[in-house]
Amino acid sequence: MKYLKKLFGGIRMTWLRVIGFAVISAVWSAVLLLLPVDLDVAGMGSTYPWWILFALIIITNCEKPLEAACKTFVFFLISQPLIYIFQAPFSELGLGLLRYYPPWFIMTLLTFPGAWLGWQVRRPGILSGVILSPMLYLITMIGYDYLPCGIRAFPHNLISLVSGIFCAAEFVLLLIVILHENKQRIAAICATILLIAGTFLILLIMKPTVCGTVKPLPESISAEDIAEIAVADPKLFRVQLSEKKPDDPKTYLQIDALKEECSTEAVLYGTDGQVLKRYQLVCVRKKDDNPANEYGYYVAIEITETDDP
């Protein structure tokens, strides 16, 4: 614990150390990204929890908020493009890899105000816990995404399993080492729970899809013939008419699965109330032996036309 406390507040974070830290981080990330994908460690170079940790190490070792903002910004300004530059000699794309950098540049710009605000966790009082909560929220949501994927795809996608465990450890570490008062920790946990609850409420309203596909309607059925599309269990699938394209006269159904490994029935009703078509919809996981697929499976929707009415 003594060494951990030194890591978060006991290091003299000079500019030379910031630059060296940025270069070493970039080399570490590039090396992992260059390893064969079937070793299941390549993704470790681009997982967000590590970069959150690196940023907090810099922030907590700065004496003033402006210093923290400047040094964190420079750290990301150096490290992120270097990751692609170090990979260039070993990639078919060469320096063309830099086309993936713009999103990270936007994130780099955001580190300046983020680090300035993040430095405030050094202050006493419950506000420090509230300020830390967005970082705890990100770590929690990332871990929530990684861990189930790693468990489901085991022994494939070990990076997700390791990253999920790392997120859980990082969450506890930040609570114990960065925050020094119990009231700060309670405030951080409560604020994080509120953020998570808000996220799941939004997702519940939006109903994000896990897989989607389109199904062309028979030539005998047009969009004008359909009065209603009834899905037996709308919590599992969403079915609607897709927008027509000028260069394609066909009419398509947009079918989205809202959950993996489920099935239901969709029925098309005509303007006279008669059944036009019935479909059995099944969302399944299928094994994928392609080593480039880190999950070891892919999700697909199987559509079966039942007997015509």
N, C-alpha and C positions, 0 to 999 in steps of 0.2 A: 504493500500500500504506500510505503514511503516513496518508492520509485515512481509510482503512478502519480502521486501528488506533485512530484518534481517535474514530471512530464507536462502537467497542466498547471503551470505557474512558477516553476522553479528553474526555468531555462532563460538565459539572456538571449533573446531573439534578435540578433543583429541582422543587418541587411545581407551580409555574406552568408549567414546561416539560412536565411530565407531563400536565397538564390540556389544554394547548394541543396537544400531540401527539395526545391522545385525540380532541379535536374535529376536528383536521385529518384524522386517519385515518378518522373516521366520515364526514366530508364526501366524502373520496376514494372510499370504499367505496360510499356511497349514490349518487354520481354514476355510477359504473360500473354499478351494478345497475339504474339507471334508463335506461341506453342501450338502444336496440333490440337484441333478442336476436340478430338476424341480423348484427350487427357483430362477433360472436364475442368480445367483451371483457367482457360483463356479469358473467360468472362470476369475473372477476379480483377483484371486490369481496368475494368470500366464500371464496376459496381459503385453506386453512390455512397454507401456507408463509409467506405474508406476515405473518400474525399471530404466527407463531413468531419470525420475524425481528424484528418490532416489540418483542416481549416480551424478546428477548435484548438488544436495544439498551438497554432500560431496566435490565434486571438487571445487565449488565456496567458500567453507569455509576453504580451505587450502592455506597456504602462498606461497608454492613453487610447481612447477609442479611435482617434484619427490615425494613430500609428497602426492599430489593428486593421483598420480599413485599408490603408495603403499597402501594408505588407501582405495581407491576404489577397488583395487584388493582384499584386505583382506575382505572388506565388502561382496563381492560376493563369495569369497572362503568359508566364514562362512555361509552366508545366504542360498545359493542354496542347498547344501547337507542337511542342517537342515530341509528344507521344506519337504523332503522325509522322513527323520528320524522321524520328529514329526507326520507324517501321518502313519508310519509303524504299531503302535499298533492297529490302527483302520481299517487296510486294510488286505484283504486276502493274498496279496502278501508279507506283512511284509517288511523286509528290501530289498526284491526283487524289491521294487520301485526304488531303486538306479540305476537300469538298464536304467532309463530314464535320469540319471544325466549327462552322457558323453557329450551331445551337450552343456549343460550349462557350463561344465568345459572348453570346448573350448572357449565359449563366455567369461568366467571368465579370461582366459589367455589374451584375446583381450582387456579386460578393462584396463590393465596396460598401453599399448601405447595409447589407446583411451583416458584415463583420463589425461595422460601427455599432449597430444595435446589439449584436451578439456579445460585444465586450461588456455590456452592462450586466451580464450574469456574474461578474466579479463583485458587484455591489451587494451589501446585505439587504435583507427584506424579501418579501414574497414576490415582488416584481421580477426578481432574477429568475425565479422558477417559471413564471409566466413567459418570460423572454426565451427561456430554454425550451419551452414546450413545442414550438414549431419544429425544432430539430429532432426532438424525441418523437414527434408525430411522424416525420418523414422516415425515421429509422424504423418505427413500428409498422408503418404501412409497407415499406420495402421488405421488411422481414416477413410480414403477413403474405406478401406475394411470393417471396423466395421459398420459405419453409414448406408450405404445402406442395409446391411444384417439385421440390427436391425429394420429399417423402413419396409422392405418387410415382415419380419417374425412377426411383432408386432401382438398380445401381447406376443408371444414367443420370446426367445432370447433377453431379456431386457438387458443382459450384453453387447451385441454388441451396442445397442442404447446408453447406458450410457457411454461405452468406447469411442464411436465416439464423443459424446459431450465433454467428458473429454479431448480427443486429441485436439479438437478445442480450448478449454480453455487453455490447456497447451501450445499450439503454441503461443497464444497471450501473455500468462504469461511470457514465455521465452524471447520474443521480447521486452517486456516492462521492465521487472525487471533485466534481466541479461545484456542486451545491454543498454548502457547509451546515445549513440549518434544516431541521426537520420540517419546519413550516414552509421552507422553500421547496423541499421535495414534495410535500403534499400539494402545494400549489401547482407544481410542474405536472404531477400525475393527473390532477383534476382538470387542468387546462388541456392536457393531451387527450384525455377521455372525451372531453367536449368536442375537440377537433375531429376525433375519430367518429364519434356519434353523428356529427354533422355530415361527414363524408359519406357514411353508410346511408344516411337519410336521403342525401342527394342521389346516390346510386340507386336507392330503392325507387325513387321517383322517376329517374331517367331510364332504368332497366337496361343496363349495358349488355351487349351481345357477346357470346363466347365464340360464335361461328355464324356465318351467313352464306346464303347462296340464292340463286334465282332459278325459277322453273317456268319455262314457256307454256302458255295456255294452248290447248288445242285450237286449231283454226276455226272450229265451229263455235268457239266462245270468245266474245270480245269484251272489252272493259265495260262497255255500255250495258252488257247483258247481266253484269254482276251487281246485285243489290246489297249483298252482305257477305262478309268472310267471317265465319264463326270458327274459333279455335276452342277445342274442348277444354284445354287448360292454358289460359293466356299467361300464366306465370312461367310456363316452360318455353313457349314459342310465340313469336310475333309474325303474322302474315299480312301482307298488304300488297296492293298493286304498285309496281315500280313505275317510275316516270318513263314515258315513251321517248324514244330517240328518233330524230328526224330521218336518219338513215336506216332505221330498223322498223318494219311494219308490225313485228310481232308484239304481243302483249305478254308481260312477264309478271310472275308473283315474286316479291321479295320475301324470303323466308329467313328469319333470324332465330337462332336458338339462344335462350336466356340462361341455360344451364347445361352442363355436360351430362352425358349418359342419361337421357330422358326420352320419352316418347309421348305423342298425343295425336289427335286427329284434327284436320282442318276441312271444313265443308264450305263450298261456294254455293250461295243461294241466288237464284234469278229474281228478276223483278216481279214474277208471278208467285214467288214463294217456293218454287220447285228447286230441288237439289240439282245443281249443274255438275258438280264434281266433288269427289271425296279423296282426300290424301292422308296417308299414314306417314307421320313425320317422326324420325328417330335421329337423335344426336348421339354419336358414338365416338369412342376413342379407338384409333387404329394404330397398331404398332408400326414404327418407322425405324428401319435399320440404318438409315442414312446417318453417319456420324456427325454431319453438320447440324442435325436436329438435336439440340441439347436436352430436349425433354424425353426423347425416345418414343414419342407418339405424336399423332396429330388428331385434331378434332374434325369430324365431317358430319354432314347432314344427309341421311338417306331418305329419299322420298318414294313412296309407293302409291300408285293410283289404285284405289280399291274399285270394286265393281261399280260400273255406271248405274245410276238410279233408274 
